Amino acid sequence: MARGKVQMRRIENPVHRQVTFCKRRMGLLKKAKELSVLCDADIGVIVFSPHGKIYELATNGNMAGLIERYKSNLQEAQIESSEQNISQVSQVVQQEVLFLRQEVDLLQNSLRYMYGDKYINQMNLGELQSLESKLEAWVHNIRTTKMQIMSKEIEMLKNKEGILKAANIIEQTSILDVGGNIMIPQVPFQLTTESNYYF
């Protein structure tokens, strides 16, 4: 009778679990010995039972020697990996420095051209056209900002004019009634845009 496929999950029955552990542990250690003999490999296997008992196999030498050898190989691999990372980072940094130097040179040349230094005579037609278009854009931005500021100031002056007119009207139209009380006409007060206070 053929054996069915074993499901990979924890065996609930403790007796069956212990029997399976012993059989598979022995099979694992047997396969490790065979691999060592057939391929002349140094193999170390450590197995902890569910009850905390340790089983180990070291094919050449002892387990401590194999662990030390593993640690030294691991440290060498980490050193090589860190050296590779350092070299990659240094290449990236060098490329970034080169890019930034080019950017600084370009900005310095642009500033020289803007201030009209002697270098303007050394510019070719394309550079002069580029400078001209940038200057036109800057002049447009300056004029736009200037117009916005002027329109805000005009609006503030109009508000002040309205407030002063309202105050003048109040002063001119204030009269005494028969009982000697001052009559002040109802004039709507305006809200200024800058202070958000009523006057």
Phi and psi restraints in degrees (value plus and minus 20) as a CYANA .aco file:
   2 ALA   PHI     -98.6   -58.6
   2 ALA   PSI     124.2   164.2
   3 ARG   PHI    -103.7   -63.7
   3 ARG   PSI     117.5   157.5
   4 GLY   PHI     -96.2   -56.2
   4 GLY   PSI     146.5   186.5
   5 LYS   PHI     -90.9   -50.9
   5 LYS   PSI     113.2   153.2
   6 VAL   PHI    -103.8   -63.8
   6 VAL   PSI     111.3   151.3
   7 GLN   PHI     -99.6   -59.6
   7 GLN   PSI     115.7   155.7
   8 MET   PHI    -105.2   -65.2
   8 MET   PSI      65.1   105.1
   9 ARG   PHI    -173.6  -133.6
   9 ARG   PSI     145.6   185.6
  10 ARG   PHI     -83.7   -43.7
  10 ARG   PSI     115.5   155.5
  11 ILE   PHI    -101.4   -61.4
  11 ILE   PSI     103.9   143.9
  12 GLU   PHI     -96.2   -56.2
  12 GLU   PSI     -57.3   -17.3
  13 ASN   PHI     -93.8   -53.8
  13 ASN   PSI      99.9   139.9
  14 PRO   PHI     -84.3   -44.3
  14 PRO   PSI     -52.9   -12.9
  15 VAL   PHI     -88.4   -48.4
  15 VAL   PSI     -66.8   -26.8
  16 HIS   PHI     -83.9   -43.9
  16 HIS   PSI     -56.9   -16.9
  17 ARG   PHI     -83.4   -43.4
  17 ARG   PSI     -62.6   -22.6
  18 GLN   PHI     -88.2   -48.2
  18 GLN   PSI     -60.3   -20.3
  19 VAL   PHI     -83.5   -43.5
  19 VAL   PSI     -64.9   -24.9
  20 THR   PHI     -83.2   -43.2
  20 THR   PSI     -60.4   -20.4
  21 PHE   PHI     -79.9   -39.9
  21 PHE   PSI     -67.4   -27.4
  22 CYS   PHI     -82.7   -42.7
  22 CYS   PSI     -66.0   -26.0
  23 LYS   PHI     -83.7   -43.7
  23 LYS   PSI     -66.8   -26.8
  24 ARG   PHI     -90.6   -50.6
  24 ARG   PSI     -54.8   -14.8
  25 ARG   PHI     -82.1   -42.1
  25 ARG   PSI     -66.8   -26.8
  26 MET   PHI     -82.7   -42.7
  26 MET   PSI     -58.8   -18.8
  27 GLY   PHI     -85.4   -45.4
  27 GLY   PSI     -60.1   -20.1
  28 LEU   PHI     -84.0   -44.0
  28 LEU   PSI     -67.1   -27.1
  29 LEU   PHI     -85.3   -45.3
  29 LEU   PSI     -57.6   -17.6
  30 LYS   PHI     -83.4   -43.4
  30 LYS   PSI     -64.0   -24.0
  31 LYS   PHI     -84.6   -44.6
  31 LYS   PSI     -57.4   -17.4
  32 ALA   PHI     -83.8   -43.8
  32 ALA   PSI     -62.9   -22.9
  33 LYS   PHI     -82.6   -42.6
  33 LYS   PSI     -64.4   -24.4
  34 GLU   PHI     -80.4   -40.4
  34 GLU   PSI     -63.6   -23.6
  35 LEU   PHI     -82.7   -42.7
  35 LEU   PSI     -59.3   -19.3
  36 SER   PHI     -84.5   -44.5
  36 SER   PSI     -64.1   -24.1
  37 VAL   PHI     -89.9   -49.9
  37 VAL   PSI     -67.0   -27.0
  38 LEU   PHI     -86.9   -46.9
  38 LEU   PSI     -58.7   -18.7
  39 CYS   PHI    -131.6   -91.6
  39 CYS   PSI     -16.8    23.2
  40 ASP   PHI      33.4    73.4
  40 ASP   PSI      27.8    67.8
  41 ALA   PHI    -125.7   -85.7
  41 ALA   PSI     127.1   167.1
  42 ASP   PHI    -107.4   -67.4
  42 ASP   PSI      99.7   139.7
  43 ILE   PHI    -146.7  -106.7
  43 ILE   PSI     117.4   157.4
  44 GLY   PHI    -150.2  -110.2
  44 GLY   PSI     108.6   148.6
  45 VAL   PHI    -148.4  -108.4
  45 VAL   PSI     111.1   151.1
  46 ILE   PHI    -143.8  -103.8
  46 ILE   PSI     109.7   149.7
  47 VAL   PHI    -150.9  -110.9
  47 VAL   PSI     110.5   150.5
  48 PHE   PHI    -127.3   -87.3
  48 PHE   PSI     109.4   149.4
  49 SER   PHI     -96.4   -56.4
  49 SER   PSI     147.1   187.1
  50 PRO   PHI     -81.5   -41.5
  50 PRO   PSI     -41.7    -1.7
  51 HIS   PHI    -113.8   -73.8
  51 HIS   PSI     -18.3    21.7
  52 GLY   PHI      75.0   115.0
  52 GLY   PSI     -16.7    23.3
  53 LYS   PHI     -97.7   -57.7
  53 LYS   PSI     120.9   160.9
  54 ILE   PHI    -123.7   -83.7
  54 ILE   PSI     119.2   159.2
  55 TYR   PHI    -147.5  -107.5
  55 TYR   PSI     110.8   150.8
  56 GLU   PHI    -158.0  -118.0
  56 GLU   PSI     136.3   176.3
  57 LEU   PHI    -161.9  -121.9
  57 LEU   PSI     105.7   145.7
  58 ALA   PHI    -145.7  -105.7
  58 ALA   PSI      95.5   135.5
  59 THR   PHI     -95.1   -55.1
  59 THR   PSI     -58.6   -18.6
  60 ASN   PHI    -143.1  -103.1
  60 ASN   PSI      96.5   136.5
  61 GLY   PHI      63.1   103.1
  61 GLY   PSI    -167.3  -127.3
  62 ASN   PHI    -139.9   -99.9
  62 ASN   PSI     152.7   192.7
  63 MET   PHI     -86.6   -46.6
  63 MET   PSI     -58.0   -18.0
  64 ALA   PHI     -81.7   -41.7
  64 ALA   PSI     -61.1   -21.1
  65 GLY   PHI     -83.4   -43.4
  65 GLY   PSI     -60.8   -20.8
  66 LEU   PHI     -86.0   -46.0
  66 LEU   PSI     -58.9   -18.9
  67 ILE   PHI     -86.6   -46.6
  67 ILE   PSI     -61.6   -21.6
  68 GLU   PHI     -82.7   -42.7
  68 GLU   PSI     -61.0   -21.0
  69 ARG   PHI     -82.9   -42.9
  69 ARG   PSI     -61.1   -21.1
  70 TYR   PHI     -82.4   -42.4
  70 TYR   PSI     -63.9   -23.9
  71 LYS   PHI     -83.1   -43.1
  71 LYS   PSI     -63.2   -23.2
  72 SER   PHI     -85.2   -45.2
  72 SER   PSI     -61.2   -21.2
  73 ASN   PHI     -83.8   -43.8
  73 ASN   PSI     -58.6   -18.6
  74 LEU   PHI     -85.0   -45.0
  74 LEU   PSI     -61.9   -21.9
  75 GLN   PHI     -84.8   -44.8
  75 GLN   PSI     -61.5   -21.5
  76 GLU   PHI     -82.1   -42.1
  76 GLU   PSI     -61.4   -21.4
  77 ALA   PHI     -85.3   -45.3
  77 ALA   PSI     -59.3   -19.3
  78 GLN   PHI     -86.3   -46.3
  78 GLN   PSI     -59.4   -19.4
  79 ILE   PHI     -83.6   -43.6
  79 ILE   PSI     -65.3   -25.3
  80 GLU   PHI     -81.5   -41.5
  80 GLU   PSI     -61.7   -21.7
  81 SER   PHI     -84.3   -44.3
  81 SER   PSI     -62.3   -22.3
  82 SER   PHI     -87.1   -47.1
  82 SER   PSI     -56.6   -16.6
  83 GLU   PHI     -84.4   -44.4
  83 GLU   PSI     -60.3   -20.3
  84 GLN   PHI     -84.5   -44.5
  84 GLN   PSI     -61.8   -21.8
  85 ASN   PHI     -83.2   -43.2
  85 ASN   PSI     -61.0   -21.0
  86 ILE   PHI     -83.5   -43.5
  86 ILE   PSI     -63.0   -23.0
  87 SER   PHI     -85.9   -45.9
  87 SER   PSI     -58.1   -18.1
  88 GLN   PHI     -85.9   -45.9
  88 GLN   PSI     -62.1   -22.1
  89 VAL   PHI     -84.8   -44.8
  89 VAL   PSI     -60.9   -20.9
  90 SER   PHI     -85.7   -45.7
  90 SER   PSI     -56.0   -16.0
  91 GLN   PHI     -84.6   -44.6
  91 GLN   PSI     -62.8   -22.8
  92 VAL   PHI     -83.7   -43.7
  92 VAL   PSI     -62.2   -22.2
  93 VAL   PHI     -84.2   -44.2
  93 VAL   PSI     -62.0   -22.0
  94 GLN   PHI     -82.3   -42.3
  94 GLN   PSI     -61.5   -21.5
  95 GLN   PHI     -83.9   -43.9
  95 GLN   PSI     -60.7   -20.7
  96 GLU   PHI     -85.2   -45.2
  96 GLU   PSI     -60.6   -20.6
  97 VAL   PHI     -83.8   -43.8
  97 VAL   PSI     -63.1   -23.1
  98 LEU   PHI     -81.9   -41.9
  98 LEU   PSI     -63.2   -23.2
  99 PHE   PHI     -82.5   -42.5
  99 PHE   PSI     -63.9   -23.9
 100 LEU   PHI     -85.9   -45.9
 100 LEU   PSI     -56.4   -16.4
 101 ARG   PHI     -82.8   -42.8
 101 ARG   PSI     -63.6   -23.6
 102 GLN   PHI     -82.4   -42.4
 102 GLN   PSI     -59.7   -19.7
 103 GLU   PHI     -85.4   -45.4
 103 GLU   PSI     -61.7   -21.7
 104 VAL   PHI     -84.5   -44.5
 104 VAL   PSI     -63.0   -23.0
 105 ASP   PHI     -80.3   -40.3
 105 ASP   PSI     -63.4   -23.4
 106 LEU   PHI     -82.7   -42.7
 106 LEU   PSI     -63.8   -23.8
 107 LEU   PHI     -86.6   -46.6
 107 LEU   PSI     -59.6   -19.6
 108 GLN   PHI     -83.5   -43.5
 108 GLN   PSI     -62.4   -22.4
 109 ASN   PHI     -83.0   -43.0
 109 ASN   PSI     -60.5   -20.5
 110 SER   PHI     -82.9   -42.9
 110 SER   PSI     -61.1   -21.1
 111 LEU   PHI     -84.5   -44.5
 111 LEU   PSI     -61.3   -21.3
 112 ARG   PHI     -81.0   -41.0
 112 ARG   PSI     -63.3   -23.3
 113 TYR   PHI     -84.6   -44.6
 113 TYR   PSI     -60.1   -20.1
 114 MET   PHI     -83.0   -43.0
 114 MET   PSI     -61.4   -21.4
 115 TYR   PHI    -101.9   -61.9
 115 TYR   PSI     -19.2    20.8
 116 GLY   PHI      50.2    90.2
 116 GLY   PSI      12.9    52.9
 117 ASP   PHI     -83.1   -43.1
 117 ASP   PSI    -199.8  -159.8
 118 LYS   PHI     -83.2   -43.2
 118 LYS   PSI     -32.9     7.1
 119 TYR   PHI     -92.1   -52.1
 119 TYR   PSI     -33.8     6.2
 120 ILE   PHI     -83.7   -43.7
 120 ILE   PSI     -48.1    -8.1
 121 ASN   PHI     -93.0   -53.0
 121 ASN   PSI     -38.9     1.1
 122 GLN   PHI    -113.0   -73.0
 122 GLN   PSI     -21.1    18.9
 123 MET   PHI     -98.6   -58.6
 123 MET   PSI     125.8   165.8
 124 ASN   PHI    -108.2   -68.2
 124 ASN   PSI     158.6   198.6
 125 LEU   PHI     -82.3   -42.3
 125 LEU   PSI     -62.4   -22.4
 126 GLY   PHI     -83.1   -43.1
 126 GLY   PSI     -61.9   -21.9
 127 GLU   PHI     -85.9   -45.9
 127 GLU   PSI     -59.0   -19.0
 128 LEU   PHI     -85.7   -45.7
 128 LEU   PSI     -60.9   -20.9
 129 GLN   PHI     -85.6   -45.6
 129 GLN   PSI     -60.5   -20.5
 130 SER   PHI     -82.5   -42.5
 130 SER   PSI     -64.1   -24.1
 131 LEU   PHI     -82.3   -42.3
 131 LEU   PSI     -60.7   -20.7
 132 GLU   PHI     -83.6   -43.6
 132 GLU   PSI     -63.8   -23.8
 133 SER   PHI     -86.3   -46.3
 133 SER   PSI     -57.9   -17.9
 134 LYS   PHI     -85.0   -45.0
 134 LYS   PSI     -62.5   -22.5
 135 LEU   PHI     -83.3   -43.3
 135 LEU   PSI     -60.0   -20.0
 136 GLU   PHI     -83.4   -43.4
 136 GLU   PSI     -60.1   -20.1
 137 ALA   PHI     -85.5   -45.5
 137 ALA   PSI     -60.9   -20.9
 138 TRP   PHI     -85.1   -45.1
 138 TRP   PSI     -62.3   -22.3
 139 VAL   PHI     -82.9   -42.9
 139 VAL   PSI     -61.7   -21.7
 140 HIS   PHI     -80.9   -40.9
 140 HIS   PSI     -65.3   -25.3
 141 ASN   PHI     -82.8   -42.8
 141 ASN   PSI     -61.1   -21.1
 142 ILE   PHI     -83.7   -43.7
 142 ILE   PSI     -64.3   -24.3
 143 ARG   PHI     -85.4   -45.4
 143 ARG   PSI     -59.5   -19.5
 144 THR   PHI     -82.6   -42.6
 144 THR   PSI     -66.6   -26.6
 145 THR   PHI     -82.5   -42.5
 145 THR   PSI     -61.8   -21.8
 146 LYS   PHI     -81.5   -41.5
 146 LYS   PSI     -63.0   -23.0
 147 MET   PHI     -85.8   -45.8
 147 MET   PSI     -57.8   -17.8
 148 GLN   PHI     -83.9   -43.9
 148 GLN   PSI     -63.9   -23.9
 149 ILE   PHI     -84.0   -44.0
 149 ILE   PSI     -63.2   -23.2
 150 MET   PHI     -84.4   -44.4
 150 MET   PSI     -61.2   -21.2
 151 SER   PHI     -85.9   -45.9
 151 SER   PSI     -55.5   -15.5
 152 LYS   PHI     -84.6   -44.6
 152 LYS   PSI     -62.3   -22.3
 153 GLU   PHI     -85.6   -45.6
 153 GLU   PSI     -59.5   -19.5
 154 ILE   PHI     -81.8   -41.8
 154 ILE   PSI     -62.2   -22.2
 155 GLU   PHI     -82.9   -42.9
 155 GLU   PSI     -61.4   -21.4
 156 MET   PHI     -83.2   -43.2
 156 MET   PSI     -61.7   -21.7
 157 LEU   PHI     -85.2   -45.2
 157 LEU   PSI     -57.5   -17.5
 158 LYS   PHI     -83.8   -43.8
 158 LYS   PSI     -61.2   -21.2
 159 ASN   PHI     -82.0   -42.0
 159 ASN   PSI     -64.3   -24.3
 160 LYS   PHI     -82.9   -42.9
 160 LYS   PSI     -59.0   -19.0
 161 GLU   PHI     -82.4   -42.4
 161 GLU   PSI     -64.0   -24.0
 162 GLY   PHI     -83.1   -43.1
 162 GLY   PSI     -60.2   -20.2
 163 ILE   PHI     -84.2   -44.2
 163 ILE   PSI     -65.2   -25.2
 164 LEU   PHI     -84.6   -44.6
 164 LEU   PSI     -59.5   -19.5
 165 LYS   PHI     -82.0   -42.0
 165 LYS   PSI     -63.7   -23.7
 166 ALA   PHI     -83.4   -43.4
 166 ALA   PSI     -61.8   -21.8
 167 ALA   PHI     -85.4   -45.4
 167 ALA   PSI     -58.5   -18.5
 168 ASN   PHI     -85.4   -45.4
 168 ASN   PSI     -61.9   -21.9
 169 ILE   PHI     -83.8   -43.8
 169 ILE   PSI     -61.0   -21.0
 170 ILE   PHI     -82.1   -42.1
 170 ILE   PSI     -63.7   -23.7
 171 GLU   PHI     -85.1   -45.1
 171 GLU   PSI     -60.4   -20.4
 172 GLN   PHI     -93.7   -53.7
 172 GLN   PSI     -52.4   -12.4
 173 THR   PHI    -116.2   -76.2
 173 THR   PSI     -20.3    19.7
 174 SER   PHI     -92.7   -52.7
 174 SER   PSI     101.8   141.8
 175 ILE   PHI    -155.2  -115.2
 175 ILE   PSI     139.4   179.4
 176 LEU   PHI    -108.6   -68.6
 176 LEU   PSI     115.5   155.5
 177 ASP   PHI    -106.1   -66.1
 177 ASP   PSI    -193.9  -153.9
 178 VAL   PHI     -82.4   -42.4
 178 VAL   PSI     -55.2   -15.2
 179 GLY   PHI    -102.2   -62.2
 179 GLY   PSI     -20.2    19.8
 180 GLY   PHI      68.7   108.7
 180 GLY   PSI     -12.8    27.2
 181 ASN   PHI    -105.3   -65.3
 181 ASN   PSI     127.1   167.1
 182 ILE   PHI    -103.2   -63.2
 182 ILE   PSI     111.3   151.3
 183 MET   PHI    -122.0   -82.0
 183 MET   PSI     103.8   143.8
 184 ILE   PHI    -134.0   -94.0
 184 ILE   PSI     101.9   141.9
 185 PRO   PHI     -85.9   -45.9
 185 PRO   PSI     133.9   173.9
 186 GLN   PHI    -101.9   -61.9
 186 GLN   PSI      83.7   123.7
 187 VAL   PHI    -132.0   -92.0
 187 VAL   PSI     109.0   149.0
 188 PRO   PHI     -86.2   -46.2
 188 PRO   PSI     115.5   155.5
 189 PHE   PHI    -106.7   -66.7
 189 PHE   PSI     128.1   168.1
 190 GLN   PHI    -120.4   -80.4
 190 GLN   PSI     130.0   170.0
 191 LEU   PHI    -116.5   -76.5
 191 LEU   PSI     103.1   143.1
 192 THR   PHI     -99.5   -59.5
 192 THR   PSI     129.7   169.7
 193 THR   PHI     -98.3   -58.3
 193 THR   PSI     -47.5    -7.5
 194 GLU   PHI    -101.9   -61.9
 194 GLU   PSI     -64.7   -24.7
 195 SER   PHI    -120.1   -80.1
 195 SER   PSI     -38.3     1.7
 196 ASN   PHI      39.1    79.1
 196 ASN   PSI      11.4    51.4
 197 TYR   PHI    -134.4   -94.4
 197 TYR   PSI     129.9   169.9
 198 TYR   PHI    -105.9   -65.9
 198 TYR   PSI     118.6   158.6
